[in-house]
Amino acid sequence: MTKIQKGHNKFFIKEQGEMIAEITYEPLNDEQIDVNHTYVSERLRGQGIAEQLVDHVVELAREEGKKIVPTCWYVEVRLNRNEKYQDVLAK
């Protein structure tokens, strides 16, 4: 499988020109980003791909000193349920 790549306001995996996984975000202001969409193709589900995408966005937020406002339901659940993400979760 292809590795996760960074695009404009997203991280993604493309295979043979097809988008098979992605997570998208938008800057809200200088301190926050809105993570608004996560997609993993059916054939890749259950392999931890979505969590890897979340980890990439979390790493970006940490590097840029920003907090995440999760409007994507998956990201919201993931960040709220895991202690390792609390430092980047906007309160």
DSSP file (Angstrom, degrees, kcal/mol; ACC not computed):
  #  RESIDUE AA STRUCTURE BP1 BP2  ACC     N-H-->O    O-->H-N    N-H-->O    O-->H-N    TCO  KAPPA ALPHA  PHI   PSI    X-CA   Y-CA   Z-CA
    1    1 A M              0   0    0      0, 0.0     2,-0.1     0, 0.0    14,-0.1   0.000 360.0 360.0 360.0 150.1    0.0    0.0    0.0
    2    2 A T        -     0   0    0     12,-0.1     3,-0.1     1,-0.1    13,-0.0  -0.429 360.0-109.9 -73.3 148.0    1.1    3.6   -0.7
    3    3 A K        -     0   0    0      1,-0.1    11,-0.3    -2,-0.1     2,-0.3  -0.286  40.9 -84.8 -75.7 165.0    2.1    5.7    2.3
    4    4 A I        -     0   0    0      9,-0.1     2,-0.3     7,-0.1     9,-0.2  -0.538  49.6-161.3 -71.6 130.9    0.2    8.6    3.6
    5    5 A Q  E     -A   12   0A   0      7,-3.4     7,-2.6    -2,-0.3     2,-0.5  -0.775  14.3-124.2-112.8 157.4    0.9   11.8    1.7
    6    6 A K  E     +A   11   0A   0     -2,-0.3     5,-0.2     5,-0.2     2,-0.2  -0.876  34.5 166.5-102.8 133.0    0.3   15.4    2.6
    7    7 A G  E >   -A   10   0A   0      3,-3.3     3,-1.0    -2,-0.5     2,-0.8  -0.516  54.0 -48.6-123.1-165.6   -1.8   17.6    0.3
    8    8 A H  T 3  S-     0   0    0      1,-0.3     3,-0.1    -2,-0.2    -1,-0.0  -0.628 123.7 -21.7 -73.4 109.9   -3.4   21.0    0.7
    9    9 A N  T 3  S+     0   0    0     -2,-0.8    16,-2.4     1,-0.2     2,-0.3   0.808 129.2  74.4  57.7  34.4   -5.3   20.9    4.0
   10   10 A K  E <   -AB   7  24A   0     -3,-1.0    -3,-3.3    14,-0.2     2,-0.4  -0.988  64.1-141.5-163.4 160.1   -5.4   17.1    3.9
   11   11 A F  E     +AB   6  23A   0     12,-2.1    12,-2.4    -2,-0.3     2,-0.3  -0.962  38.8 164.3-119.2 144.5   -3.5   13.8    4.4
   12   12 A F  E     -AB   5  22A   0     -7,-2.6    -7,-3.4    -2,-0.4     2,-0.4  -0.968  37.3-135.3-155.8 165.5   -4.4   11.0    2.0
   13   13 A I  E     - B   0  21A   0      8,-2.7     7,-2.7    -2,-0.3     8,-1.3  -0.997  23.4-172.7-127.4 125.9   -3.6    7.7    0.4
   14   14 A K  E     - B   0  19A   0     -2,-0.4     2,-0.4   -11,-0.3     5,-0.2  -0.942   3.6-170.6-117.3 141.5   -4.0    7.3   -3.4
   15   15 A E  E >  S- B   0  18A   0      3,-2.7     3,-2.0    -2,-0.4    -2,-0.0  -0.979  74.3 -16.6-134.1 121.1   -3.6    4.0   -5.2
   16   16 A Q  T 3  S-     0   0    0     -2,-0.4    -1,-0.1     1,-0.3     3,-0.1   0.889 129.7 -51.7  51.0  43.8   -3.6    3.9   -9.0
   17   17 A G  T 3  S+     0   0    0      1,-0.2     2,-0.4     0, 0.0    -1,-0.3   0.406 114.8 117.8  79.4  -2.2   -5.0    7.4   -9.2
   18   18 A E  E <   -B   15   0A   0     -3,-2.0    -3,-2.7     2,-0.0     2,-0.7  -0.843  67.4-126.7-103.3 133.0   -7.9    6.6   -6.8
   19   19 A M  E     +B   14   0A   0     -2,-0.4    -5,-0.2    -5,-0.2     3,-0.1  -0.659  35.9 167.5 -73.8 114.5   -8.4    8.3   -3.4
   20   20 A I  E     +     0   0A   0     -7,-2.7    21,-3.2    -2,-0.7     2,-0.3   0.568  63.7   9.6-109.4 -11.1   -8.6    5.4   -1.0
   21   21 A A  E     +BC  13  40A   0     -8,-1.3    -8,-2.7    19,-0.2    -1,-0.4  -0.929  66.5 159.9-163.4 142.5   -8.3    7.3    2.3
   22   22 A E  E     -BC  12  39A   0     17,-2.8    17,-3.0    -2,-0.3     2,-0.4  -0.989  22.6-160.2-160.9 156.0   -8.2   10.9    3.4
   23   23 A I  E     -BC  11  38A   0    -12,-2.4   -12,-2.1    -2,-0.3     2,-0.3  -0.992  21.4-161.2-135.4 133.5   -8.6   13.3    6.3
   24   24 A T  E     +BC  10  37A   0     13,-2.4    12,-1.3    -2,-0.4    13,-1.1  -0.855  10.8 175.6-121.0 153.0   -9.3   17.0    5.7
   25   25 A Y  E     - C   0  35A   0    -16,-2.4    10,-0.2    -2,-0.3    -2,-0.0  -0.972  14.5-153.4-149.3 159.6   -8.9   20.1    7.8
   26   26 A E  E     - C   0  34A   0      8,-2.2     8,-3.4    -2,-0.3     2,-0.2  -0.998  28.4-113.2-135.0 138.6   -9.3   23.8    7.5
   27   27 A P  E     - C   0  33A   0      0, 0.0     6,-0.3     0, 0.0     3,-0.1  -0.544  25.5-173.9 -68.1 134.5   -7.5   26.5    9.6
   28   28 A L        -     0   0    0      4,-2.6     2,-0.2     1,-0.4     5,-0.2   0.797  65.9 -36.9 -94.0 -38.1  -10.1   28.4   11.7
   29   29 A N  S    S-     0   0    0      3,-1.4    -1,-0.4     0, 0.0     3,-0.3  -0.848  83.7 -62.9-163.9-165.7   -7.7   31.0   13.0
   30   30 A D  S    S+     0   0    0     -2,-0.2     3,-0.1     1,-0.2     0, 0.0   0.681 132.1  36.2 -70.1 -15.9   -4.0   31.3   14.1
   31   31 A E  S    S+     0   0    0      1,-0.1    36,-3.0    35,-0.1     2,-0.3   0.556 112.9  50.2-114.0 -10.2   -4.6   28.8   16.9
   32   32 A Q  E     - d   0  67A   0     -3,-0.3    -4,-2.6    34,-0.2    -3,-1.4  -0.956  49.8-163.2-137.9 149.2   -7.1   26.2   15.7
   33   33 A I  E     -Cd  27  68A   0     34,-2.4    36,-3.3    -2,-0.3     2,-0.7  -0.980  19.7-136.3-125.7 145.1   -7.8   23.9   12.9
   34   34 A D  E     -Cd  26  69A   0     -8,-3.4    -8,-2.2    -2,-0.4     2,-0.9  -0.889  10.0-156.8 -99.1 115.0  -11.1   22.2   12.1
   35   35 A V  E     +Cd  25  70A   0     34,-1.4    37,-2.0    -2,-0.7    36,-1.6  -0.845  25.9 165.7 -92.5 109.8  -10.7   18.5   11.2
   36   36 A N  E     +     0   0A   0    -12,-1.3     2,-0.3    -2,-0.9   -11,-0.2   0.471  45.5  29.6-113.5  -4.7  -13.9   18.1    9.2
   37   37 A H  E     -C   24   0A   0    -13,-1.1   -13,-2.4    35,-0.1     2,-0.4  -0.956  45.0-177.7-161.6 136.7  -13.8   14.8    7.2
   38   38 A T  E     +C   23   0A   0     -2,-0.3     2,-0.4   -15,-0.2   -15,-0.2  -0.999  11.7 176.6-134.3 134.8  -12.3   11.3    7.3
   39   39 A Y  E     +C   22   0A   0    -17,-3.0   -17,-2.8    -2,-0.4     2,-0.4  -0.997   9.3 174.7-140.4 134.7  -12.8    8.7    4.6
   40   40 A V  E     -C   21   0A   0     -2,-0.4   -19,-0.2   -19,-0.2     5,-0.1  -0.989  37.5-113.2-135.3 128.8  -11.3    5.2    4.2
   41   41 A S    >>  -     0   0    0    -21,-3.2     3,-1.8    -2,-0.4     4,-0.8  -0.198  30.7-110.2 -60.1 153.0  -12.5    3.0    1.4
   42   42 A E  G >4 S+     0   0    0      1,-0.3     3,-0.8     2,-0.2    -1,-0.1   0.850 115.6  57.2 -54.0 -40.2  -14.4   -0.1    2.3
   43   43 A R  G 34 S+     0   0    0      1,-0.2    -1,-0.3     3,-0.0    -2,-0.1   0.676 110.1  44.8 -70.9 -15.0  -11.7   -2.5    1.5
   44   44 A L  G X4 S+     0   0    0     -3,-1.8     3,-1.1   -24,-0.2     5,-0.4   0.511  84.9 118.1-102.8  -7.0   -9.2   -0.8    3.8
   45   45 A R  T <<  +     0   0    0     -4,-0.8    -4,-0.0    -3,-0.8    -3,-0.0  -0.248  69.1  31.8 -64.0 148.3  -11.5   -0.4    6.8
   46   46 A G  T 3  S+     0   0    0      1,-0.0    -1,-0.2     0, 0.0    -4,-0.0   0.548  92.5  97.5  84.4   8.1  -10.6   -2.2   10.0
   47   47 A Q  S <  S-     0   0    0     -3,-1.1    -2,-0.1     0, 0.0    -3,-0.0   0.301  99.8-105.4-110.8   7.3   -6.9   -1.9    9.4
   48   48 A G  S  > S+     0   0    0     -4,-0.1     4,-1.8     3,-0.0     5,-0.1   0.607  80.2 130.3  82.1  11.2   -6.2    1.2   11.5
   49   49 A I  H  > S+     0   0    0     -5,-0.4     4,-2.2     2,-0.2     5,-0.2   0.922  70.2  51.9 -65.4 -44.8   -5.8    3.6    8.5
   50   50 A A  H  > S+     0   0    0      1,-0.2     4,-2.4     2,-0.2    -1,-0.2   0.903 109.3  50.6 -60.2 -41.1   -8.2    6.2    9.9
   51   51 A E  H  > S+     0   0    0      1,-0.2     4,-2.6     2,-0.2    -1,-0.2   0.893 108.3  52.4 -64.4 -38.2   -6.3    6.3   13.2
   52   52 A Q  H  X S+     0   0    0     -4,-1.8     4,-1.8     2,-0.2    -1,-0.2   0.897 108.5  50.9 -63.0 -39.5   -3.1    6.8   11.2
   53   53 A L  H  X S+     0   0    0     -4,-2.2     4,-1.9     2,-0.2    -2,-0.2   0.926 109.8  49.7 -63.0 -44.3   -4.6    9.7    9.4
   54   54 A V  H  X S+     0   0    0     -4,-2.4     4,-2.7     1,-0.2    -2,-0.2   0.924 107.8  54.7 -59.0 -44.5   -5.7   11.2   12.7
   55   55 A D  H  X S+     0   0    0     -4,-2.6     4,-2.5     1,-0.2    -1,-0.2   0.873 105.9  52.4 -58.3 -37.8   -2.2   10.8   14.0
   56   56 A H  H  X S+     0   0    0     -4,-1.8     4,-2.1     2,-0.2    -1,-0.2   0.914 111.2  45.6 -65.3 -42.5   -0.8   12.7   11.1
   57   57 A V  H  X S+     0   0    0     -4,-1.9     4,-2.6     2,-0.2    -2,-0.2   0.900 112.5  51.6 -67.4 -39.4   -3.2   15.6   11.7
   58   58 A V  H  X S+     0   0    0     -4,-2.7     4,-2.5     2,-0.2    -2,-0.2   0.920 109.2  50.3 -62.3 -43.9   -2.4   15.6   15.4
   59   59 A E  H  X S+     0   0    0     -4,-2.5     4,-2.6    -5,-0.2    -1,-0.2   0.912 110.7  49.7 -60.2 -43.3    1.4   15.7   14.6
   60   60 A L  H  X S+     0   0    0     -4,-2.1     4,-2.2     2,-0.2    -2,-0.2   0.931 110.1  50.4 -60.4 -46.7    0.8   18.6   12.3
   61   61 A A  H  X>S+     0   0    0     -4,-2.6     5,-2.9     1,-0.2     4,-0.6   0.910 111.7  48.1 -59.7 -43.4   -1.2   20.4   15.0
   62   62 A R  H ><5S+     0   0    0     -4,-2.5     3,-0.9     3,-0.2    -1,-0.2   0.930 110.9  50.4 -63.2 -45.6    1.6   19.8   17.6
   63   63 A E  H 3<5S+     0   0    0     -4,-2.6    -1,-0.2     1,-0.2    -2,-0.2   0.865 116.9  40.9 -60.7 -36.3    4.3   21.0   15.2
   64   64 A E  H 3<5S-     0   0    0     -4,-2.2    -1,-0.2    -5,-0.2    -2,-0.2   0.431 110.7-119.7 -93.5   0.1    2.3   24.2   14.5
   65   65 A G  T <<5 +     0   0    0     -3,-0.9     2,-0.3    -4,-0.6    -3,-0.2   0.860  66.3 139.7  66.0  36.2    1.2   24.8   18.1
   66   66 A K      < -     0   0    0     -5,-2.9     2,-0.3    -6,-0.2   -34,-0.2  -0.742  48.6-130.4-113.6 159.8   -2.5   24.5   17.2
   67   67 A K  E     -d   32   0A   0    -36,-3.0   -34,-2.4    -2,-0.3     2,-0.5  -0.762  23.5-124.1-103.2 153.3   -5.5   23.0   18.7
   68   68 A I  E     -de  33  89A   0     20,-4.3    22,-2.7    -2,-0.3   -34,-0.2  -0.861  13.6-164.9-103.6 129.1   -8.0   20.8   16.9
   69   69 A V  E     -d   34   0A   0    -36,-3.3   -34,-1.4    -2,-0.5     2,-0.8  -0.939  21.5-151.1-104.4 104.6  -11.7   21.5   16.7
   70   70 A P  E     +d   35   0A   0      0, 0.0   -34,-0.2     0, 0.0   -36,-0.1  -0.686  32.9 160.4 -86.6 109.9  -13.1   18.1   15.5
   71   71 A T        +     0   0    0    -36,-1.6     2,-0.5    -2,-0.8   -35,-0.2   0.543  56.9  89.8 -99.4 -10.2  -16.3   18.5   13.4
   72   72 A C  S  > S-     0   0    0    -37,-2.0     4,-2.5     1,-0.1     5,-0.2  -0.753  79.5-138.3 -79.3 128.5  -15.8   15.1   11.9
   73   73 A W  H  > S+     0   0    0     -2,-0.5     4,-2.4     1,-0.2     5,-0.2   0.879 100.2  52.5 -59.5 -39.8  -17.6   12.6   14.2
   74   74 A Y  H  > S+     0   0    0      1,-0.2     4,-2.6     2,-0.2    -1,-0.2   0.934 111.6  45.2 -63.3 -45.6  -14.8   10.0   13.9
   75   75 A V  H  > S+     0   0    0      2,-0.2     4,-2.8     1,-0.2     5,-0.3   0.902 111.4  53.7 -65.5 -40.8  -12.1   12.5   14.9
   76   76 A E  H  X S+     0   0    0     -4,-2.5     4,-2.2     1,-0.2    -2,-0.2   0.939 112.4  43.4 -59.0 -47.9  -14.2   13.8   17.7
   77   77 A V  H  X S+     0   0    0     -4,-2.4     4,-1.8     2,-0.2    -2,-0.2   0.932 114.8  50.2 -63.1 -46.2  -14.7   10.4   19.2
   78   78 A R  H  X S+     0   0    0     -4,-2.6     4,-0.7    -5,-0.2    -2,-0.2   0.927 113.9  43.5 -60.2 -48.2  -11.1    9.4   18.7
   79   79 A L  H >< S+     0   0    0     -4,-2.8     3,-0.5     1,-0.2     6,-0.3   0.890 114.9  48.8 -67.7 -39.9   -9.7   12.5   20.3
   80   80 A N  H 3< S+     0   0    0     -4,-2.2    -1,-0.2    -5,-0.3    -2,-0.2   0.785 112.6  48.1 -71.5 -26.8  -12.1   12.5   23.2
   81   81 A R  H 3< S+     0   0    0     -4,-1.8     2,-0.5    -5,-0.2    -1,-0.2   0.547 102.5  68.3 -91.6  -7.7  -11.5    8.8   24.0
   82   82 A N    X<  -     0   0    0     -4,-0.7     3,-1.6    -3,-0.5     4,-0.3  -0.949  62.3-154.6-124.3 122.7   -7.7    8.8   24.0
   83   83 A E  G >  S+     0   0    0     -2,-0.5     3,-1.4     1,-0.3     4,-0.3   0.791  91.1  69.9 -60.2 -30.8   -5.5   10.5   26.5
   84   84 A K  G 3  S+     0   0    0      1,-0.3    -1,-0.3     2,-0.1     3,-0.2   0.644 100.7  47.6 -67.5 -11.9   -2.6   10.9   24.1
   85   85 A Y  G X> S+     0   0    0     -3,-1.6     3,-1.8    -6,-0.3     4,-0.8   0.485  80.5  97.2-103.3  -4.5   -4.6   13.5   22.1
   86   86 A Q  T <4 S+     0   0    0     -3,-1.4     3,-0.4    -4,-0.3    -1,-0.1   0.768  73.9  64.9 -61.4 -27.6   -5.8   15.7   24.9
   87   87 A D  T 34 S+     0   0    0     -4,-0.3    -1,-0.3     1,-0.2    -2,-0.1   0.723 110.7  36.5 -69.2 -19.9   -3.0   18.2   24.4
   88   88 A V  T <4 S+     0   0    0     -3,-1.8   -20,-4.3   -21,-0.1     2,-0.5   0.475  89.8 107.1-110.1  -3.7   -4.3   19.2   21.0
   89   89 A L  B  < S-e   68   0A   0     -4,-0.8     2,-0.2    -3,-0.4   -20,-0.2  -0.650  70.6-128.2 -80.4 122.0   -8.0   18.9   21.6
   90   90 A A              0   0    0    -22,-2.7    -2,-0.1    -2,-0.5    -1,-0.1  -0.489 360.0 360.0 -68.2 134.6   -9.7   22.4   21.8
   91   91 A K              0   0    0     -2,-0.2    -1,-0.1   -22,-0.1   -22,-0.1   0.425 360.0 360.0 -94.0 360.0  -11.7   22.7   24.9
